[in-house]
Amino acid sequence: MTAIPELWFDPSRCLIAGEWVKAAAGTLPLYDPSTGAEIGAIARGGATEIDAAVTAATEAFHGVWHRTPAVERGRILTRLGQLVLERVEALAMIEARDVGKPYKQARADAVALARYMEFYGGAADKLLGQTIPYMDGYTVYTLREPHGVTGHIVPWNYPMQIIGRSVGAALAAGNACVLKPAEDACLTALAFADLAKQAGLPDGVLNVVPGLGAEAGAALTAHPGLHHISFTGSVATGAAVQIAAGANVIPVTLELGGKSPQVVFDDADLDAALPFLVNAGIQNAGQTCSASSRILVQRARYDEVVEKMAARYGALRVGPAVDDLDVGPLISAKQKGLVSGFIEQGHDLQLAGQATLGDLPSGGYYVPPTLFAGVSPDHTLAQNEVFGPVQVVIPFEDEAEAIAIANGTDYGLVASVWTDSGARQMRLAKAIRAGQVFLNNYGAGGGVELPFGGIGKSGHGREKGFEALYGFTTLKTVAAFHG
Ligand code: NAD
């Protein structure tokens, strides 16, 4: 077993009430996706640790955090952002080992985590209420108040970014948090919590309980001491989380993934579009909720787009995270099985392009990035989220058909439109059902300022930007009668 050299804390413990504690059920093994080798152990948190964490958060909320001035909350988050920046290289190395993410992509996640702390640190004291003109003799105003104790269930694909946008906003708004990271990737969550302690976050305001979804996750969502849940992950688990939250009548934010299209019209600047068409599908080995897995191309440019995308697929380099190539391994043997199954389901399609897997560590969870063409919009590969480096190209005739195909899945997270026509850009931006629409780009660099979230099976509620702060508060109306 090779330990991860960059770790400065014991990864086999939970952080509860400021103390690093062992889980009653012991530990779970930790694997390196690049090699399949066992590289350590993490805590197997469960109901006992979750209960202790919710109790600690409740005490910290009432005891100190709720009364900490917004400007001071902001200062702590800003200091935390600075500490994250000072540890960027270590955090990136940890994430690369834990998630199998190529180093540069892991580093970008660490920088984004710092940026979330800067943004929410700066925003903490700018969360304003309103005064409302009302009847003579009254003064009416609104207060934005924290929910109290918020639960955060995070997946394995972008731990640092998702913790940044969810926990960062919740803390800025004055909530105390219990974080349940994914069992496949929890190391940077623990590292982040340790840095938060160093930045001066009072004990108990942020508690981290790693463990299995069915154990620690289910215990957290069912806990009656929680006042809000933020969940990112699969549709099935999200639905279960919403039902559990319903039993306690608390609000949930669900971010559940997508089948996001890029729509390429015949007047598009293809040279500008091409890098985005492919990168948005293969970044993080396609394990991205906002991955673009459907490329819709107007008939006149269809052959040209397929040919150029296929050439890029042929040139993609796949390898271990530390080699920092274009595509790393998938997160787990389970995910490799799921994605390989999807690729097999494309046997009736045109295999337009595929990367070659070279000499790779035999135990690693690699699949070849794969491009299918000639795909009908109702094919299973055009309807279901693969969560791997697989894209389909679908032809369309005109604008009406493009809109119908773009909107023709259960999801609605992100979309982009490539066209020179300003009028068409405006029409498509309105017609497409998605939480974010990009015109002549994809992702806009992932800015922390930009509200993000879905409709349909992509979920509900908004993260990032100021919208997230509103979601982590409850609005109180105060009506004073003074005659
Ligand atoms: P998942 O939904 O099972 O897990 C996500 C998180 O939820 C993890 O922390 C997990 O421990 C927790 N969890 C699991 N069961 C739970 C339960 N019953 N109660 C509370 N929490 C629970 O997702 P997964 O198994 O990690 O991945 C499966 C699929 O989910 C992927 O193929 C992909 O389609 C989707 N996914 C989406 C995103 C996204 O960003 N939208 C991220 C990861 C996975």
Boltz pocket constraint, residues with backbone or C-beta under 6 A from the ligand:
constraints:
  - pocket:
      binder: B
      contacts: [[A, 153], [A, 154], [A, 155], [A, 156], [A, 157], [A, 180], [A, 181], [A, 182], [A, 183], [A, 211], [A, 212], [A, 213], [A, 214], [A, 216], [A, 217], [A, 218], [A, 219], [A, 221], [A, 232], [A, 233], [A, 234], [A, 235], [A, 237], [A, 238], [A, 240], [A, 241], [A, 255], [A, 256], [A, 257], [A, 258], [A, 288], [A, 289], [A, 338], [A, 385], [A, 386], [A, 387]]
      max_distance: 6.0
